Amino acid sequence: DAGITQSPRHKVTETGTPVTLRCHQTENHRYMYWYRQDPGHGLRLIHYSYGVKDTDKGEVSDGYSVSRSKTEDFLLTLESATSSQTSVYFCAISEWGETQYFGPGTRLLVL
Amino acid sequence: GQQLNQSPQSMFIQEGEDVSMNCTSSSIFNTWLWYKQDPGEGPVLLIALYKAGELTSNGRLTAQFGITRKDSFLNISASIPSDVGIYFCAGQLNRETSGSRLTFGEGTQLTVNP
């Protein structure tokens, strides 16, 4: 299994509070991704990174920001969480030209 | 944006039966991938297809990359209870461009009755 961990694995928070999810990899892969998974939508890309300090938006980036200050860590921040951001969040990694491998996921509930 | 239509949405089968699911797209993809997701875990790659017309097997799983590059199917033969899970197709336009972005289907929920 690819060395990907996500923290926390579960989180309950209130509307309006900031939330940061962390993805950590031990594979030294260049690319890292954040997806959200919701019933009826499959997995949708939020943001991705193609190197340290290099990030770009995915298809559902509104309300989310990311940062990557080290190769191994990719942070996803919800500046002010809303109930529509209740979801399961997955991190994935890949090397250039290779397929993506997924982490175990973080379940986020925004009340 | 690009969309993948995956069908069926769910399947209920008896152990030992064969299973077939497919994905179609309005756009061309250069890579098709099939993932399986077990409850409470992240998707795991099953099969990757890189060439139109390619037929690839992984044990009891067989997948094909459609000639038009707009579709793919996955077959599971002689299903067993551990095949239960959600199966996702994913299309990738170009492996070598920045981000290697994937577009996912909505998934097929497979239930296998012993």
Chai-1 contact restraints between the chains, C-beta under 6 A:
chainA,res_idxA,chainB,res_idxB,connection_type,confidence,min_distance_angstrom,max_distance_angstrom,comment,restraint_id
A,G42,B,F104,contact,1.0,0.0,6.0,A-B,restraint_1
A,G42,B,G105,contact,1.0,0.0,6.0,A-B,restraint_2
A,G42,B,E106,contact,1.0,0.0,6.0,A-B,restraint_3
A,G42,B,G107,contact,1.0,0.0,6.0,A-B,restraint_4
A,L43,B,F104,contact,1.0,0.0,6.0,A-B,restraint_5
A,Y48,B,G99,contact,1.0,0.0,6.0,A-B,restraint_6
A,Y50,B,S98,contact,1.0,0.0,6.0,A-B,restraint_7
A,Y50,B,G99,contact,1.0,0.0,6.0,A-B,restraint_8
A,E59,B,G1,contact,1.0,0.0,6.0,A-B,restraint_9
A,F90,B,G42,contact,1.0,0.0,6.0,A-B,restraint_10
A,S94,B,S100,contact,1.0,0.0,6.0,A-B,restraint_11
A,G97,B,R95,contact,1.0,0.0,6.0,A-B,restraint_12
A,G97,B,E96,contact,1.0,0.0,6.0,A-B,restraint_13
A,T99,B,L45,contact,1.0,0.0,6.0,A-B,restraint_14
A,T99,B,A48,contact,1.0,0.0,6.0,A-B,restraint_15
A,F102,B,G42,contact,1.0,0.0,6.0,A-B,restraint_16
A,F102,B,P43,contact,1.0,0.0,6.0,A-B,restraint_17
A,G103,B,G42,contact,1.0,0.0,6.0,A-B,restraint_18
A,P104,B,E41,contact,1.0,0.0,6.0,A-B,restraint_19
A,P104,B,G42,contact,1.0,0.0,6.0,A-B,restraint_20
A,G105,B,G42,contact,1.0,0.0,6.0,A-B,restraint_21
